[in-house]
Structure formats: C-alpha cells, structure tokens
C-alpha cells in the first residue's frame, strides 16, 4: 500500500488538489505492470473516476479493454464486479432478486454483481436493450430498485463498459438514453509498432496469464482517499467564461447541419465535471479552455447523431465534433 501520509488518510482528512496528481501517477504505474501503452484510455478512466462518471470503451477484440479495466480496478483498490453480457442475459442477472426461503417463510434478497464499486460491463452491446436498461438507474442515481425497494450503490460506483464496433456481428446498438449516461466514449486503437513488439515480448511467452493478481498490482489508496479526492475536484474553480464556452460547444452540436441530434444539457454539465477533474489531475485548482477542448470529443461523440445527408456522404462523427470545437471561440 502506498504511504498514505502524502495523500489523505482514512480518518476524514481532506485531500488537497495538488495531491491528486501524484496519486494518479501511482495508479498509472500500477496499471503499467499489466498493460502496455493505452495511455489515453487510462487518463480518461482516471478523469471519469474523479469526476464521478462512467466510460464506454469501443474497439476490436484483443486491444486490452477488459484487461485495462481489471488492472485499473486493482490499482484503485475498490470493490470490483464483472458482467459478461450475452444475448440470453436477463435484468435479474445484473441487479439481483428476492428469493423465497421456504424454511423461514420470508423472501431473501440476493444481490447481483452490480453491487460493487467498479463494474466492468464486458461487451455490453451483446445483450438486448431490455437487459442493457437494467443499468440506467444505477448509472444515473447510483442506486437500483427492485420489488419496490431502492438500494444505494455508493458514491464511488463507476461503470467501465466495453463494446465491439457496431459493424461486428451479433451486437445490439446501445439506446441513446444509456449512451448519454456515459461521461466518455473512447475508441481504442491498435497499438503502435514498438508497443506491439513490447506486448508480444511480455505476453507471448510461457503460460497465458490473464489473472491480474499474478502481476502484483497494489492498491494505491483507501476508499476514503478516493472519495476525498472527488470532493477536492468539486472545489476546482470554473469561471463564467469557461461555463459559457462549454454551453456554446454543446449548443453548436444542436445547430450543426451535419448532426440530426445534438448534445443534451446533461452533456454540458458532465463535460464541466470532467474538465474540473482534468484540471485537478494537472494539479490546478481552476479550469482552463484547454481542459474542455481536450475532453470535448470523447465527451460528445456518443451524444450526437449524424444527419441523413452526412450519412449518405460517408461523414464521421469525430471529425465533425472536432471541427465544431475548433470553430467555437474559446475565452482567452
């Protein structure tokens, strides 16, 4: 365990904003014991963690999406749960159910795997919309309800979902309401040549070692420290000029002729939270426009829909959103 004197202990002491950067770096170092490269993915996962959001990872099989999520959960030391989404998965398999006990004559609550801190929703788009919808309340309210009773999931609850690209066989598109609950959507690319050589050298000899425990990852902070770091992120200043800039970006997506559906007001609020977290990860107590610019595409790409004309022309969402970010004037 990392020396807790440089961060906050577990006795209620607040975390300073400048403490978040070294904590994040120690988490990155632990994940690097297992994962080669994927720095952008890990940075977005850290940002989502401290912003209290969720992240959707999309990429072809074999690009370390699942492995990175498992290593990240081990490095932050929170309770981990995993659901392998399949076509026959039911909502009760995620949330749980009340089972009648014939010996006591009472119903006993059996909690599903969603009752954890970090939930890996693996290949989330391989299950139908009815089962995907079981995550809606949890992602928005950090709680689940069944049989008329609401059960809290905790403040640190975070969903890391993976999905295969939509053009692959046997997948179901996520509904817009669920996509809007993800803070980020990150497209996972294939590694560069040097990174791929390192992956082959590290993972291509001996037995296949997929168990994260075998890589000796150490948890870098207790739960109280993670929660205190989230409190510190909330104290990062967001001036009116930056608020206006975020609002202008979101509204620009609704006014673009290339987009049939633009981003929601919730998108602007979540982008602001993410910008605060990014500033804290850079040891700053204030947000700058560059924080917003850096996060705009992963925060907005899954919240907009191409117009029919743009689809016919073969346009893609990412360049359109990136062009809007460049077109909207940032405050100086």
N, C-alpha and C positions, 0 to 999 in steps of 0.2 A: 504493500500500500504506500502510496506517495505520502511524504511528510506533510501532514495537514497544517503545519504552522504557517506555511506560505500561502495557504488558501484559508478558508474558514473551517473551523472545526464543526462538530455536530451538536454544539450546545447553544445554537441560536445566534452566534456572532455573524454579522453581515459580511458579505463578500464585496470587496472593492472592485470597481470596474477594471482597474489595471491587473487584478488577479486572474481575470478570465482568460487573458491571452496565454499565460504560461500553463494554465490548466488545459486549454485546448491543445496546446503544443504537445503536452504529455499524452493526451488521448491519441493524437495523430501518431506519435511514436509507437504506442502500443499496437495500434491497428496496422502499422507498417511491418510488424513482426509476421503478419499473415498475408497482407495484401500489398502487391507491388503496383505502384502508380495509383491511378484513380484519385488524385488529389482534389480535383474539382468536386467529385462526389462526396468525399469525406468533409470538405469545407461546407458544402450545402447541408449535410447531415448535422454538423455542429451548429450551423446557423439555425436550422429548424429546431434543434433541441433547446437552445437557449431562448428562442422566440416562442416556444410552446406550440410548434406546428408539426405537420406531417409531411412526408416526402414520398413521391412516386418515382421509382427508377425504371426506365424503359430501355431495353436493349436486347440484343440477340443472346441466346443461351451461351453460357461459358465465359461471360465477361465479369465474373466475380461480384454480381449484385447480391446474391444471397450470402456469400462468404464475407463480404464487407459489412453487411448488416449484422451478422453474428459477431464478428470481431469488434464492431463498434459497441454493441450491447455489452460485451465482456469488458471493454475498456472503460465504460462509464459506470459499470458496477450496479446497474439497476436490474430489476426482475425482467426476464426475457421470456417471451412466448412466441411460438411459431405455428402458423396455419398453412398447410399446403392446400391451396384452393384447387378443387377438381369439379367437374360437371355435376357430380352427384352430392356435393356438399350442401347441407341444409343450414338455415339460420341457427337452429338449436345447437349445431355442432360448434358454432362460434361463441354464442352467448351463454349457453347452458340451459338448464331446465329444472323444474321441480319434479322430483320423482317420489311417488307414493311409497312409503315404508309400511309394509303390511304388519310388521311387528309392533310398531308404535302407533299405527293408525294415523300418521301425520305425513305431510309432504316434506321432503328433504331437498334443500337447494344444492344442486350440483353446478358449480361454476365452470364455464367454458374457458378456453385458452385466452380469451380476450382480457381476462383479469390478470393483467401484468403491467409493467411499466413501458417496455418497448415491445411492440407487437410486429413481428415480421409476417406480413401478408404476402406469401410467396405465390407468384403467378396469379395475381388477383383476378386477372381477366380470363381465367379458365373456368370460372363459375358463372352461372346466370345472374341476371340483375337482382332477382329476389334475394339471393344469398349475399350478393355484394351490398345490398341495402342494410344488412344487419350491422354494418359499420357506421352508418350515417349518424346516429345519435351519439355513439361513442366518440367519433371524431370531432363533433361539434360541441357536445356538452360534457365530455369526459365522464360519461355515465351510461348505463344500459338499463333498460326497463323490460322486465318480463313478469307475467302474471300480476300486473298492476303495481309492482314494487320497483322503485328505482334504486340502483346500486352504483355508488361512486367508484370511479376507476383511479382516481388520484391525479394530482396536478402534473406529474411528470409523464403521464400517458402519452405515448408517441407511436404512430403507425409508420413503419417503413414498408412500403408496398413495392413489389417488383411485378413487371409485366413484360410479356413478349410484344414485339411490334405488331400492330393491328393487322398487318397483311399476312401474318402467320396463320396456319390452320388451327381450328379448334379454340378460338378466342371469342370473347364477348366484349364489345366496347363498354367502357365504364359510363354510366349516366352522368349528365352534366352536373347534377346536384352533388354527386360524390366527387367528381373532379375538382369542383370549386372548394371542397374542404381540404384539399392538399395545398400546403403552402408552396411547395415547389414540385415541378416535374423536371427531372434530369434525364437527358438522353445519354446513355452510357455507350461510349465509342470503343472500338477495338484499341488495344494498346499500341504505342509506337514500337519500332523495331527493337530498340535497346530494352524497353520494358518487357517485350515479349520474350526476348532471349533470357532475361532475368527470371521470368515466370517459369520458363521451361527448365532452367537450371535448378530452380528452387522446388518446383512441384513435379518435375518429370523423372525423378529417380526414386527408387525404393517403393514402399507401400503408399497407396493413396491416403493422405492424412487430411481428412476433412473436419476432424474434431478440433474445435478452437482450443479446447483445454490442453491439447498436446503442444500448443505454441506458447504456453506460459504467459498469457496476457494477464496483467494485473489491473484491477480496478483502481482508477485514479482519484476517486472522490466518493465520500458517502452521499446518501440521498440528500441530506440536509444541505450539503455544499452545492449540489446541482440546483436545488430549489432557491438557495440564497443567490446563486448566480443569475437565475431567472429574475429575481427581484432587482438585482443590480441592472440588468438590461432594461427594465421598466423605468429606471432613473436616467437613462440616456436622453439627452435633450433633442427635441425635434422642433425646430423653429418654424414659424408660419410660412416662410418662403419655401422650405422643403415640403411642408404639407401641401402647399399649392402646386408644387411641381409633381408630387405623386398624384394629386387629383387630376391635373392636366394630362398626365400619361394615361390614366385609366379612362378618362373621357375621350381621349384621342382614339382609343380602340373602338369606341362606340360610333365614332364619326367617320371612320375609315371606310371607303367604298370597297375595300378588299375583304372586309370582315362582315359577315351577316350578323353575328352576335359578338358584342364586346364584353369587356370585363365588368364584373359586378362591383358595387361599393365595398363588399366584403374583401374583394381583391386589393383595393387600396389600403384598407385597414391592415390586412395581413402583410402587404408589402412594407408598410411603415414599421410593423413589428420586426420584420426581417432586417430592415435597414438598421434599426436600433441594435439588433444582435450582431450584425456585421461590424458596426462601429465599436461595440464592446470587445469583439474578437480582435480588433486592431488597437485595443487599449485606449479608445477615445470615449469621452462622455458626451459626445454630440454627433449628430448625423450630418454627413456632407452629401451633396448630389451624386458623387461617385458611388456611394453606397447603394443608392437607389438604381443607378444605371447598371451596376454590376449584377443586380438581382432581378432586374425587370423582366428579362426574357424567361428565366426559369420560373418566375412567379406568375407570369401572364400567359405563357404559351398554351397551357391546357385549359384556359378560361375563355378562349375566343374560338369562333368557328368561321372558317373561310366562306366567302360568298360563292354563289354558284359560278359566277364569271371567273373568279380566281381559281376555282377548282378545275374548270374547263381549260384554263390557260396553264395548268400544271404548277401553279404557285404553291409555295410552302409557308407555313405559319411563322417559323422562326425568322426568316429574313424580313417579313412584313412587320413583325413586332419590333425587331431591331431597328428598322428604318423609322418607325414611329418614335422610338426612344431618341434617335438622333435628331429627328425633326422638332421635337418639343424642346423649347429653350429652357435650359437649366439655370437656376439662380446662381449668381456669382458670389 
